[in-house]
Amino acid sequence: MKKFLALMMTLMMVLSIAGCTVAEEAKVMTYAEYDAAEMDAEVVIEAYVQATQSWWDNKITVYAQDQDGAYFLYEMACSEEDAAKLVPGTKIKVTGYKGQWAGEIEVMDATFTFVEGADTFIAEAKDVTELLGTDELIKSQNQLVAFKGLTLEAVEYKNGEPGDDIYVTVSYNGQNYSFCVERYLTGPDTEVYKAVGELKVGDKIDVEGFLYWYEGVNTHITSVAVAQ
């Protein structure tokens, strides 16, 4: 009888521990829940990789999106082997902390797992041209967006020569905006980097990119073309 009671007590403890483990597993947030979360709060999201910056020191920065919104995953912990698997469309589950830097909302100190057997999703660029200069634009932060019919005002290479970031100043309806060709996203060997270097002041251009924020709109350009 004592052995039976001991066995029952052990079984109950195991079930109790298992129950706690399930209860403590964090719930995946919708984009709306993530958007409403306080700064520094722990967040758990699932989203689809759209692009990545260069992997280094077991970290990678990811542009991710779902059908409702987008996420900037800053220096997420990642092995070099896993970095190679973070191709556009891949669904991942991310745990980290919501943070802000110079206006950019991001997920910091993040870790991730691949969502096995998930579908894929590649976002189409959303035309937000008419939102330039309005308070509405920031609601599309980190999404893949498009701007049509901008005027090129200046192109400046960081450190004065090709090889690093390119700072691009554009105007629309008489107001200037700062965009960027981020070398860790689209480096000197990419078509967009070369194309931006060939633009001339005064050109009318169409731009696509991720709506990054740095003291205001600072789109990370992924595509540029002279407007037709």
TORBAFI-668709 format. One record per residue (C-alpha): residue number from 1; residue in one letter; chain; x, y, z. Coordinates in steps of 0.2 Angstrom, whole numbers, plus 5000, padded with zeros to 4 digits. Example, Ala and Ser with C-alpha at 12.3 -4.5 7.8 and 13.67 -1.06 7.14 Angstrom:
BEGIN
<atom><num>1</num><residu>A</residu><chaine>A</chaine><east>5062</east><north>4978</north><up>5039</up></atom>
<atom><num>2</num><residu>S</residu><chaine>A</chaine><east>5068</east><north>4995</north><up>5036</up></atom>
This chain:
BEGIN
<atom><num>1</num><residu>M</residu><chaine>A</chaine><east>5000</east><north>5000</north><up>5000</up></atom>
<atom><num>2</num><residu>K</residu><chaine>A</chaine><east>5014</east><north>5012</north><up>5004</up></atom>
<atom><num>3</num><residu>K</residu><chaine>A</chaine><east>5022</east><north>5008</north><up>4988</up></atom>
<atom><num>4</num><residu>F</residu><chaine>A</chaine><east>5006</east><north>5012</north><up>4979</up></atom>
<atom><num>5</num><residu>L</residu><chaine>A</chaine><east>5004</east><north>5028</north><up>4988</up></atom>
<atom><num>6</num><residu>A</residu><chaine>A</chaine><east>5021</east><north>5033</north><up>4984</up></atom>
<atom><num>7</num><residu>L</residu><chaine>A</chaine><east>5019</east><north>5029</north><up>4966</up></atom>
<atom><num>8</num><residu>M</residu><chaine>A</chaine><east>5003</east><north>5039</north><up>4965</up></atom>
<atom><num>9</num><residu>M</residu><chaine>A</chaine><east>5012</east><north>5054</north><up>4973</up></atom>
<atom><num>10</num><residu>T</residu><chaine>A</chaine><east>5026</east><north>5053</north><up>4961</up></atom>
<atom><num>11</num><residu>L</residu><chaine>A</chaine><east>5014</east><north>5053</north><up>4946</up></atom>
<atom><num>12</num><residu>M</residu><chaine>A</chaine><east>5004</east><north>5067</north><up>4953</up></atom>
<atom><num>13</num><residu>M</residu><chaine>A</chaine><east>5020</east><north>5078</north><up>4955</up></atom>
<atom><num>14</num><residu>V</residu><chaine>A</chaine><east>5025</east><north>5073</north><up>4937</up></atom>
<atom><num>15</num><residu>L</residu><chaine>A</chaine><east>5008</east><north>5078</north><up>4930</up></atom>
<atom><num>16</num><residu>S</residu><chaine>A</chaine><east>5008</east><north>5094</north><up>4940</up></atom>
<atom><num>17</num><residu>I</residu><chaine>A</chaine><east>5025</east><north>5099</north><up>4933</up></atom>
<atom><num>18</num><residu>A</residu><chaine>A</chaine><east>5020</east><north>5095</north><up>4916</up></atom>
<atom><num>19</num><residu>G</residu><chaine>A</chaine><east>5004</east><north>5106</north><up>4919</up></atom>
<atom><num>20</num><residu>C</residu><chaine>A</chaine><east>5015</east><north>5121</north><up>4925</up></atom>
<atom><num>21</num><residu>T</residu><chaine>A</chaine><east>5026</east><north>5119</north><up>4909</up></atom>
<atom><num>22</num><residu>V</residu><chaine>A</chaine><east>5011</east><north>5120</north><up>4898</up></atom>
<atom><num>23</num><residu>A</residu><chaine>A</chaine><east>5003</east><north>5135</north><up>4907</up></atom>
<atom><num>24</num><residu>E</residu><chaine>A</chaine><east>5019</east><north>5145</north><up>4907</up></atom>
<atom><num>25</num><residu>E</residu><chaine>A</chaine><east>5022</east><north>5143</north><up>4888</up></atom>
<atom><num>26</num><residu>A</residu><chaine>A</chaine><east>5020</east><north>5161</north><up>4881</up></atom>
<atom><num>27</num><residu>K</residu><chaine>A</chaine><east>5005</east><north>5164</north><up>4870</up></atom>
<atom><num>28</num><residu>V</residu><chaine>A</chaine><east>5009</east><north>5170</north><up>4852</up></atom>
<atom><num>29</num><residu>M</residu><chaine>A</chaine><east>5003</east><north>5188</north><up>4850</up></atom>
<atom><num>30</num><residu>T</residu><chaine>A</chaine><east>4993</east><north>5195</north><up>4835</up></atom>
<atom><num>31</num><residu>Y</residu><chaine>A</chaine><east>5001</east><north>5210</north><up>4827</up></atom>
<atom><num>32</num><residu>A</residu><chaine>A</chaine><east>4988</east><north>5221</north><up>4836</up></atom>
<atom><num>33</num><residu>E</residu><chaine>A</chaine><east>4993</east><north>5214</north><up>4853</up></atom>
<atom><num>34</num><residu>Y</residu><chaine>A</chaine><east>5011</east><north>5216</north><up>4849</up></atom>
<atom><num>35</num><residu>D</residu><chaine>A</chaine><east>5008</east><north>5234</north><up>4843</up></atom>
<atom><num>36</num><residu>A</residu><chaine>A</chaine><east>4998</east><north>5238</north><up>4859</up></atom>
<atom><num>37</num><residu>A</residu><chaine>A</chaine><east>5012</east><north>5230</north><up>4871</up></atom>
<atom><num>38</num><residu>E</residu><chaine>A</chaine><east>5021</east><north>5242</north><up>4882</up></atom>
<atom><num>39</num><residu>M</residu><chaine>A</chaine><east>5040</east><north>5246</north><up>4878</up></atom>
<atom><num>40</num><residu>D</residu><chaine>A</chaine><east>5052</east><north>5233</north><up>4887</up></atom>
<atom><num>41</num><residu>A</residu><chaine>A</chaine><east>5038</east><north>5220</north><up>4888</up></atom>
<atom><num>42</num><residu>E</residu><chaine>A</chaine><east>5042</east><north>5203</north><up>4883</up></atom>
<atom><num>43</num><residu>V</residu><chaine>A</chaine><east>5034</east><north>5198</north><up>4866</up></atom>
<atom><num>44</num><residu>V</residu><chaine>A</chaine><east>5031</east><north>5182</north><up>4857</up></atom>
<atom><num>45</num><residu>I</residu><chaine>A</chaine><east>5026</east><north>5183</north><up>4838</up></atom>
<atom><num>46</num><residu>E</residu><chaine>A</chaine><east>5026</east><north>5173</north><up>4823</up></atom>
<atom><num>47</num><residu>A</residu><chaine>A</chaine><east>5030</east><north>5181</north><up>4806</up></atom>
<atom><num>48</num><residu>Y</residu><chaine>A</chaine><east>5038</east><north>5177</north><up>4789</up></atom>
<atom><num>49</num><residu>V</residu><chaine>A</chaine><east>5056</east><north>5182</north><up>4785</up></atom>
<atom><num>50</num><residu>Q</residu><chaine>A</chaine><east>5056</east><north>5195</north><up>4771</up></atom>
<atom><num>51</num><residu>A</residu><chaine>A</chaine><east>5075</east><north>5200</north><up>4771</up></atom>
<atom><num>52</num><residu>T</residu><chaine>A</chaine><east>5090</east><north>5199</north><up>4782</up></atom>
<atom><num>53</num><residu>Q</residu><chaine>A</chaine><east>5105</east><north>5209</north><up>4785</up></atom>
<atom><num>54</num><residu>S</residu><chaine>A</chaine><east>5122</east><north>5201</north><up>4785</up></atom>
<atom><num>55</num><residu>W</residu><chaine>A</chaine><east>5125</east><north>5188</north><up>4799</up></atom>
<atom><num>56</num><residu>W</residu><chaine>A</chaine><east>5139</east><north>5191</north><up>4811</up></atom>
<atom><num>57</num><residu>D</residu><chaine>A</chaine><east>5145</east><north>5186</north><up>4828</up></atom>
<atom><num>58</num><residu>N</residu><chaine>A</chaine><east>5130</east><north>5173</north><up>4830</up></atom>
<atom><num>59</num><residu>K</residu><chaine>A</chaine><east>5117</east><north>5187</north><up>4827</up></atom>
<atom><num>60</num><residu>I</residu><chaine>A</chaine><east>5106</east><north>5192</north><up>4812</up></atom>
<atom><num>61</num><residu>T</residu><chaine>A</chaine><east>5095</east><north>5207</north><up>4809</up></atom>
<atom><num>62</num><residu>V</residu><chaine>A</chaine><east>5078</east><north>5202</north><up>4801</up></atom>
<atom><num>63</num><residu>Y</residu><chaine>A</chaine><east>5064</east><north>5211</north><up>4792</up></atom>
<atom><num>64</num><residu>A</residu><chaine>A</chaine><east>5049</east><north>5201</north><up>4795</up></atom>
<atom><num>65</num><residu>Q</residu><chaine>A</chaine><east>5031</east><north>5203</north><up>4791</up></atom>
<atom><num>66</num><residu>D</residu><chaine>A</chaine><east>5014</east><north>5194</north><up>4792</up></atom>
<atom><num>67</num><residu>Q</residu><chaine>A</chaine><east>4997</east><north>5199</north><up>4784</up></atom>
<atom><num>68</num><residu>D</residu><chaine>A</chaine><east>4993</east><north>5212</north><up>4797</up></atom>
<atom><num>69</num><residu>G</residu><chaine>A</chaine><east>5010</east><north>5221</north><up>4801</up></atom>
<atom><num>70</num><residu>A</residu><chaine>A</chaine><east>5029</east><north>5220</north><up>4801</up></atom>
<atom><num>71</num><residu>Y</residu><chaine>A</chaine><east>5043</east><north>5218</north><up>4813</up></atom>
<atom><num>72</num><residu>F</residu><chaine>A</chaine><east>5061</east><north>5223</north><up>4814</up></atom>
<atom><num>73</num><residu>L</residu><chaine>A</chaine><east>5071</east><north>5209</north><up>4823</up></atom>
<atom><num>74</num><residu>Y</residu><chaine>A</chaine><east>5087</east><north>5218</north><up>4829</up></atom>
<atom><num>75</num><residu>E</residu><chaine>A</chaine><east>5102</east><north>5207</north><up>4831</up></atom>
<atom><num>76</num><residu>M</residu><chaine>A</chaine><east>5093</east><north>5191</north><up>4834</up></atom>
<atom><num>77</num><residu>A</residu><chaine>A</chaine><east>5103</east><north>5176</north><up>4841</up></atom>
<atom><num>78</num><residu>C</residu><chaine>A</chaine><east>5106</east><north>5165</north><up>4827</up></atom>
<atom><num>79</num><residu>S</residu><chaine>A</chaine><east>5119</east><north>5152</north><up>4822</up></atom>
<atom><num>80</num><residu>E</residu><chaine>A</chaine><east>5127</east><north>5154</north><up>4805</up></atom>
<atom><num>81</num><residu>E</residu><chaine>A</chaine><east>5119</east><north>5137</north><up>4799</up></atom>
<atom><num>82</num><residu>D</residu><chaine>A</chaine><east>5102</east><north>5144</north><up>4804</up></atom>
<atom><num>83</num><residu>A</residu><chaine>A</chaine><east>5105</east><north>5161</north><up>4796</up></atom>
<atom><num>84</num><residu>A</residu><chaine>A</chaine><east>5107</east><north>5152</north><up>4779</up></atom>
<atom><num>85</num><residu>K</residu><chaine>A</chaine><east>5089</east><north>5145</north><up>4781</up></atom>
<atom><num>86</num><residu>L</residu><chaine>A</chaine><east>5081</east><north>5162</north><up>4784</up></atom>
<atom><num>87</num><residu>V</residu><chaine>A</chaine><east>5076</east><north>5164</north><up>4766</up></atom>
<atom><num>88</num><residu>P</residu><chaine>A</chaine><east>5061</east><north>5175</north><up>4761</up></atom>
<atom><num>89</num><residu>G</residu><chaine>A</chaine><east>5045</east><north>5167</north><up>4765</up></atom>
<atom><num>90</num><residu>T</residu><chaine>A</chaine><east>5051</east><north>5157</north><up>4780</up></atom>
<atom><num>91</num><residu>K</residu><chaine>A</chaine><east>5040</east><north>5157</north><up>4795</up></atom>
<atom><num>92</num><residu>I</residu><chaine>A</chaine><east>5048</east><north>5159</north><up>4812</up></atom>
<atom><num>93</num><residu>K</residu><chaine>A</chaine><east>5042</east><north>5160</north><up>4830</up></atom>
<atom><num>94</num><residu>V</residu><chaine>A</chaine><east>5052</east><north>5174</north><up>4840</up></atom>
<atom><num>95</num><residu>T</residu><chaine>A</chaine><east>5053</east><north>5178</north><up>4858</up></atom>
<atom><num>96</num><residu>G</residu><chaine>A</chaine><east>5061</east><north>5195</north><up>4864</up></atom>
<atom><num>97</num><residu>Y</residu><chaine>A</chaine><east>5058</east><north>5212</north><up>4871</up></atom>
<atom><num>98</num><residu>K</residu><chaine>A</chaine><east>5049</east><north>5227</north><up>4862</up></atom>
<atom><num>99</num><residu>G</residu><chaine>A</chaine><east>5061</east><north>5241</north><up>4861</up></atom>
<atom><num>100</num><residu>Q</residu><chaine>A</chaine><east>5063</east><north>5258</north><up>4853</up></atom>
<atom><num>101</num><residu>W</residu><chaine>A</chaine><east>5078</east><north>5267</north><up>4846</up></atom>
<atom><num>102</num><residu>A</residu><chaine>A</chaine><east>5076</east><north>5285</north><up>4838</up></atom>
<atom><num>103</num><residu>G</residu><chaine>A</chaine><east>5058</east><north>5281</north><up>4833</up></atom>
<atom><num>104</num><residu>E</residu><chaine>A</chaine><east>5061</east><north>5264</north><up>4826</up></atom>
<atom><num>105</num><residu>I</residu><chaine>A</chaine><east>5051</east><north>5250</north><up>4835</up></atom>
<atom><num>106</num><residu>E</residu><chaine>A</chaine><east>5060</east><north>5234</north><up>4836</up></atom>
<atom><num>107</num><residu>V</residu><chaine>A</chaine><east>5061</east><north>5217</north><up>4844</up></atom>
<atom><num>108</num><residu>M</residu><chaine>A</chaine><east>5077</east><north>5216</north><up>4854</up></atom>
<atom><num>109</num><residu>D</residu><chaine>A</chaine><east>5087</east><north>5202</north><up>4863</up></atom>
<atom><num>110</num><residu>A</residu><chaine>A</chaine><east>5077</east><north>5190</north><up>4853</up></atom>
<atom><num>111</num><residu>T</residu><chaine>A</chaine><east>5078</east><north>5171</north><up>4850</up></atom>
<atom><num>112</num><residu>F</residu><chaine>A</chaine><east>5069</east><north>5161</north><up>4837</up></atom>
<atom><num>113</num><residu>T</residu><chaine>A</chaine><east>5063</east><north>5144</north><up>4831</up></atom>
<atom><num>114</num><residu>F</residu><chaine>A</chaine><east>5057</east><north>5138</north><up>4814</up></atom>
<atom><num>115</num><residu>V</residu><chaine>A</chaine><east>5039</east><north>5135</north><up>4813</up></atom>
<atom><num>116</num><residu>E</residu><chaine>A</chaine><east>5039</east><north>5117</north><up>4805</up></atom>
<atom><num>117</num><residu>G</residu><chaine>A</chaine><east>5027</east><north>5113</north><up>4791</up></atom>
<atom><num>118</num><residu>A</residu><chaine>A</chaine><east>5021</east><north>5131</north><up>4790</up></atom>
<atom><num>119</num><residu>D</residu><chaine>A</chaine><east>5015</east><north>5140</north><up>4774</up></atom>
<atom><num>120</num><residu>T</residu><chaine>A</chaine><east>5026</east><north>5154</north><up>4766</up></atom>
<atom><num>121</num><residu>F</residu><chaine>A</chaine><east>5022</east><north>5172</north><up>4764</up></atom>
<atom><num>122</num><residu>I</residu><chaine>A</chaine><east>5030</east><north>5186</north><up>4753</up></atom>
<atom><num>123</num><residu>A</residu><chaine>A</chaine><east>5023</east><north>5203</north><up>4756</up></atom>
<atom><num>124</num><residu>E</residu><chaine>A</chaine><east>5019</east><north>5214</north><up>4741</up></atom>
<atom><num>125</num><residu>A</residu><chaine>A</chaine><east>5025</east><north>5232</north><up>4742</up></atom>
<atom><num>126</num><residu>K</residu><chaine>A</chaine><east>5011</east><north>5244</north><up>4748</up></atom>
<atom><num>127</num><residu>D</residu><chaine>A</chaine><east>5010</east><north>5261</north><up>4740</up></atom>
<atom><num>128</num><residu>V</residu><chaine>A</chaine><east>5011</east><north>5274</north><up>4753</up></atom>
<atom><num>129</num><residu>T</residu><chaine>A</chaine><east>5016</east><north>5289</north><up>4743</up></atom>
<atom><num>130</num><residu>E</residu><chaine>A</chaine><east>5001</east><north>5299</north><up>4748</up></atom>
<atom><num>131</num><residu>L</residu><chaine>A</chaine><east>5005</east><north>5296</north><up>4766</up></atom>
<atom><num>132</num><residu>L</residu><chaine>A</chaine><east>5022</east><north>5305</north><up>4766</up></atom>
<atom><num>133</num><residu>G</residu><chaine>A</chaine><east>5021</east><north>5320</north><up>4778</up></atom>
<atom><num>134</num><residu>T</residu><chaine>A</chaine><east>5006</east><north>5313</north><up>4787</up></atom>
<atom><num>135</num><residu>D</residu><chaine>A</chaine><east>5005</east><north>5305</north><up>4804</up></atom>
<atom><num>136</num><residu>E</residu><chaine>A</chaine><east>4997</east><north>5290</north><up>4796</up></atom>
<atom><num>137</num><residu>L</residu><chaine>A</chaine><east>5014</east><north>5284</north><up>4788</up></atom>
<atom><num>138</num><residu>I</residu><chaine>A</chaine><east>5021</east><north>5277</north><up>4804</up></atom>
<atom><num>139</num><residu>K</residu><chaine>A</chaine><east>5007</east><north>5265</north><up>4805</up></atom>
<atom><num>140</num><residu>S</residu><chaine>A</chaine><east>5016</east><north>5255</north><up>4791</up></atom>
<atom><num>141</num><residu>Q</residu><chaine>A</chaine><east>5032</east><north>5255</north><up>4800</up></atom>
<atom><num>142</num><residu>N</residu><chaine>A</chaine><east>5044</east><north>5241</north><up>4795</up></atom>
<atom><num>143</num><residu>Q</residu><chaine>A</chaine><east>5032</east><north>5235</north><up>4781</up></atom>
<atom><num>144</num><residu>L</residu><chaine>A</chaine><east>5038</east><north>5233</north><up>4763</up></atom>
<atom><num>145</num><residu>V</residu><chaine>A</chaine><east>5032</east><north>5249</north><up>4755</up></atom>
<atom><num>146</num><residu>A</residu><chaine>A</chaine><east>5032</east><north>5259</north><up>4738</up></atom>
<atom><num>147</num><residu>F</residu><chaine>A</chaine><east>5034</east><north>5277</north><up>4734</up></atom>
<atom><num>148</num><residu>K</residu><chaine>A</chaine><east>5030</east><north>5283</north><up>4717</up></atom>
<atom><num>149</num><residu>G</residu><chaine>A</chaine><east>5036</east><north>5299</north><up>4708</up></atom>
<atom><num>150</num><residu>L</residu><chaine>A</chaine><east>5049</east><north>5306</north><up>4721</up></atom>
<atom><num>151</num><residu>T</residu><chaine>A</chaine><east>5062</east><north>5318</north><up>4715</up></atom>
<atom><num>152</num><residu>L</residu><chaine>A</chaine><east>5080</east><north>5314</north><up>4719</up></atom>
<atom><num>153</num><residu>E</residu><chaine>A</chaine><east>5088</east><north>5329</north><up>4728</up></atom>
<atom><num>154</num><residu>A</residu><chaine>A</chaine><east>5105</east><north>5321</north><up>4734</up></atom>
<atom><num>155</num><residu>V</residu><chaine>A</chaine><east>5115</east><north>5305</north><up>4735</up></atom>
<atom><num>156</num><residu>E</residu><chaine>A</chaine><east>5129</east><north>5304</north><up>4747</up></atom>
<atom><num>157</num><residu>Y</residu><chaine>A</chaine><east>5140</east><north>5289</north><up>4751</up></atom>
<atom><num>158</num><residu>K</residu><chaine>A</chaine><east>5145</east><north>5287</north><up>4770</up></atom>
<atom><num>159</num><residu>N</residu><chaine>A</chaine><east>5163</east><north>5290</north><up>4771</up></atom>
<atom><num>160</num><residu>G</residu><chaine>A</chaine><east>5163</east><north>5299</north><up>4755</up></atom>
<atom><num>161</num><residu>E</residu><chaine>A</chaine><east>5165</east><north>5284</north><up>4743</up></atom>
<atom><num>162</num><residu>P</residu><chaine>A</chaine><east>5156</east><north>5268</north><up>4737</up></atom>
<atom><num>163</num><residu>G</residu><chaine>A</chaine><east>5157</east><north>5254</north><up>4749</up></atom>
<atom><num>164</num><residu>D</residu><chaine>A</chaine><east>5147</east><north>5259</north><up>4764</up></atom>
<atom><num>165</num><residu>D</residu><chaine>A</chaine><east>5129</east><north>5265</north><up>4766</up></atom>
<atom><num>166</num><residu>I</residu><chaine>A</chaine><east>5121</east><north>5277</north><up>4754</up></atom>
<atom><num>167</num><residu>Y</residu><chaine>A</chaine><east>5111</east><north>5292</north><up>4760</up></atom>
<atom><num>168</num><residu>V</residu><chaine>A</chaine><east>5098</east><north>5297</north><up>4748</up></atom>
<atom><num>169</num><residu>T</residu><chaine>A</chaine><east>5088</east><north>5313</north><up>4750</up></atom>
<atom><num>170</num><residu>V</residu><chaine>A</chaine><east>5071</east><north>5313</north><up>4740</up></atom>
<atom><num>171</num><residu>S</residu><chaine>A</chaine><east>5057</east><north>5326</north><up>4740</up></atom>
<atom><num>172</num><residu>Y</residu><chaine>A</chaine><east>5038</east><north>5325</north><up>4737</up></atom>
<atom><num>173</num><residu>N</residu><chaine>A</chaine><east>5026</east><north>5339</north><up>4737</up></atom>
<atom><num>174</num><residu>G</residu><chaine>A</chaine><east>5040</east><north>5351</north><up>4742</up></atom>
<atom><num>175</num><residu>Q</residu><chaine>A</chaine><east>5046</east><north>5342</north><up>4757</up></atom>
<atom><num>176</num><residu>N</residu><chaine>A</chaine><east>5063</east><north>5332</north><up>4759</up></atom>
<atom><num>177</num><residu>Y</residu><chaine>A</chaine><east>5064</east><north>5315</north><up>4766</up></atom>
<atom><num>178</num><residu>S</residu><chaine>A</chaine><east>5080</east><north>5304</north><up>4770</up></atom>
<atom><num>179</num><residu>F</residu><chaine>A</chaine><east>5081</east><north>5286</north><up>4764</up></atom>
<atom><num>180</num><residu>C</residu><chaine>A</chaine><east>5095</east><north>5274</north><up>4765</up></atom>
<atom><num>181</num><residu>V</residu><chaine>A</chaine><east>5104</east><north>5260</north><up>4755</up></atom>
<atom><num>182</num><residu>E</residu><chaine>A</chaine><east>5109</east><north>5250</north><up>4770</up></atom>
<atom><num>183</num><residu>R</residu><chaine>A</chaine><east>5125</east><north>5241</north><up>4765</up></atom>
<atom><num>184</num><residu>Y</residu><chaine>A</chaine><east>5122</east><north>5226</north><up>4776</up></atom>
<atom><num>185</num><residu>L</residu><chaine>A</chaine><east>5105</east><north>5223</north><up>4767</up></atom>
<atom><num>186</num><residu>T</residu><chaine>A</chaine><east>5109</east><north>5228</north><up>4750</up></atom>
<atom><num>187</num><residu>G</residu><chaine>A</chaine><east>5128</east><north>5229</north><up>4748</up></atom>
<atom><num>188</num><residu>P</residu><chaine>A</chaine><east>5139</east><north>5236</north><up>4734</up></atom>
<atom><num>189</num><residu>D</residu><chaine>A</chaine><east>5137</east><north>5220</north><up>4724</up></atom>
<atom><num>190</num><residu>T</residu><chaine>A</chaine><east>5118</east><north>5222</north><up>4723</up></atom>
<atom><num>191</num><residu>E</residu><chaine>A</chaine><east>5109</east><north>5229</north><up>4708</up></atom>
<atom><num>192</num><residu>V</residu><chaine>A</chaine><east>5100</east><north>5242</north><up>4719</up></atom>
<atom><num>193</num><residu>Y</residu><chaine>A</chaine><east>5116</east><north>5249</north><up>4726</up></atom>
<atom><num>194</num><residu>K</residu><chaine>A</chaine><east>5123</east><north>5251</north><up>4708</up></atom>
<atom><num>195</num><residu>A</residu><chaine>A</chaine><east>5107</east><north>5259</north><up>4702</up></atom>
<atom><num>196</num><residu>V</residu><chaine>A</chaine><east>5106</east><north>5272</north><up>4716</up></atom>
<atom><num>197</num><residu>G</residu><chaine>A</chaine><east>5124</east><north>5277</north><up>4712</up></atom>
<atom><num>198</num><residu>E</residu><chaine>A</chaine><east>5120</east><north>5280</north><up>4694</up></atom>
<atom><num>199</num><residu>L</residu><chaine>A</chaine><east>5105</east><north>5291</north><up>4698</up></atom>
<atom><num>200</num><residu>K</residu><chaine>A</chaine><east>5106</east><north>5310</north><up>4694</up></atom>
<atom><num>201</num><residu>V</residu><chaine>A</chaine><east>5099</east><north>5324</north><up>4705</up></atom>
<atom><num>202</num><residu>G</residu><chaine>A</chaine><east>5082</east><north>5329</north><up>4698</up></atom>
<atom><num>203</num><residu>D</residu><chaine>A</chaine><east>5078</east><north>5312</north><up>4692</up></atom>
<atom><num>204</num><residu>K</residu><chaine>A</chaine><east>5060</east><north>5306</north><up>4696</up></atom>
<atom><num>205</num><residu>I</residu><chaine>A</chaine><east>5061</east><north>5289</north><up>4704</up></atom>
<atom><num>206</num><residu>D</residu><chaine>A</chaine><east>5050</east><north>5275</north><up>4711</up></atom>
<atom><num>207</num><residu>V</residu><chaine>A</chaine><east>5057</east><north>5267</north><up>4726</up></atom>
<atom><num>208</num><residu>E</residu><chaine>A</chaine><east>5053</east><north>5251</north><up>4736</up></atom>
<atom><num>209</num><residu>G</residu><chaine>A</chaine><east>5060</east><north>5247</north><up>4753</up></atom>
<atom><num>210</num><residu>F</residu><chaine>A</chaine><east>5057</east><north>5243</north><up>4771</up></atom>
<atom><num>211</num><residu>L</residu><chaine>A</chaine><east>5049</east><north>5257</north><up>4781</up></atom>
<atom><num>212</num><residu>Y</residu><chaine>A</chaine><east>5063</east><north>5259</north><up>4794</up></atom>
<atom><num>213</num><residu>W</residu><chaine>A</chaine><east>5062</east><north>5274</north><up>4805</up></atom>
<atom><num>214</num><residu>Y</residu><chaine>A</chaine><east>5076</east><north>5285</north><up>4812</up></atom>
<atom><num>215</num><residu>E</residu><chaine>A</chaine><east>5070</east><north>5302</north><up>4818</up></atom>
<atom><num>216</num><residu>G</residu><chaine>A</chaine><east>5057</east><north>5301</north><up>4805</up></atom>
<atom><num>217</num><residu>V</residu><chaine>A</chaine><east>5055</east><north>5290</north><up>4789</up></atom>
<atom><num>218</num><residu>N</residu><chaine>A</chaine><east>5071</east><north>5282</north><up>4784</up></atom>
<atom><num>219</num><residu>T</residu><chaine>A</chaine><east>5066</east><north>5269</north><up>4771</up></atom>
<atom><num>220</num><residu>H</residu><chaine>A</chaine><east>5079</east><north>5255</north><up>4768</up></atom>
<atom><num>221</num><residu>I</residu><chaine>A</chaine><east>5079</east><north>5254</north><up>4749</up></atom>
<atom><num>222</num><residu>T</residu><chaine>A</chaine><east>5077</east><north>5238</north><up>4741</up></atom>
<atom><num>223</num><residu>S</residu><chaine>A</chaine><east>5073</east><north>5243</north><up>4723</up></atom>
<atom><num>224</num><residu>V</residu><chaine>A</chaine><east>5074</east><north>5259</north><up>4713</up></atom>
<atom><num>225</num><residu>A</residu><chaine>A</chaine><east>5069</east><north>5264</north><up>4696</up></atom>
<atom><num>226</num><residu>V</residu><chaine>A</chaine><east>5068</east><north>5280</north><up>4686</up></atom>
<atom><num>227</num><residu>A</residu><chaine>A</chaine><east>5049</east><north>5284</north><up>4685</up></atom>
<atom><num>228</num><residu>Q</residu><chaine>A</chaine><east>5041</east><north>5281</north><up>4668</up></atom>
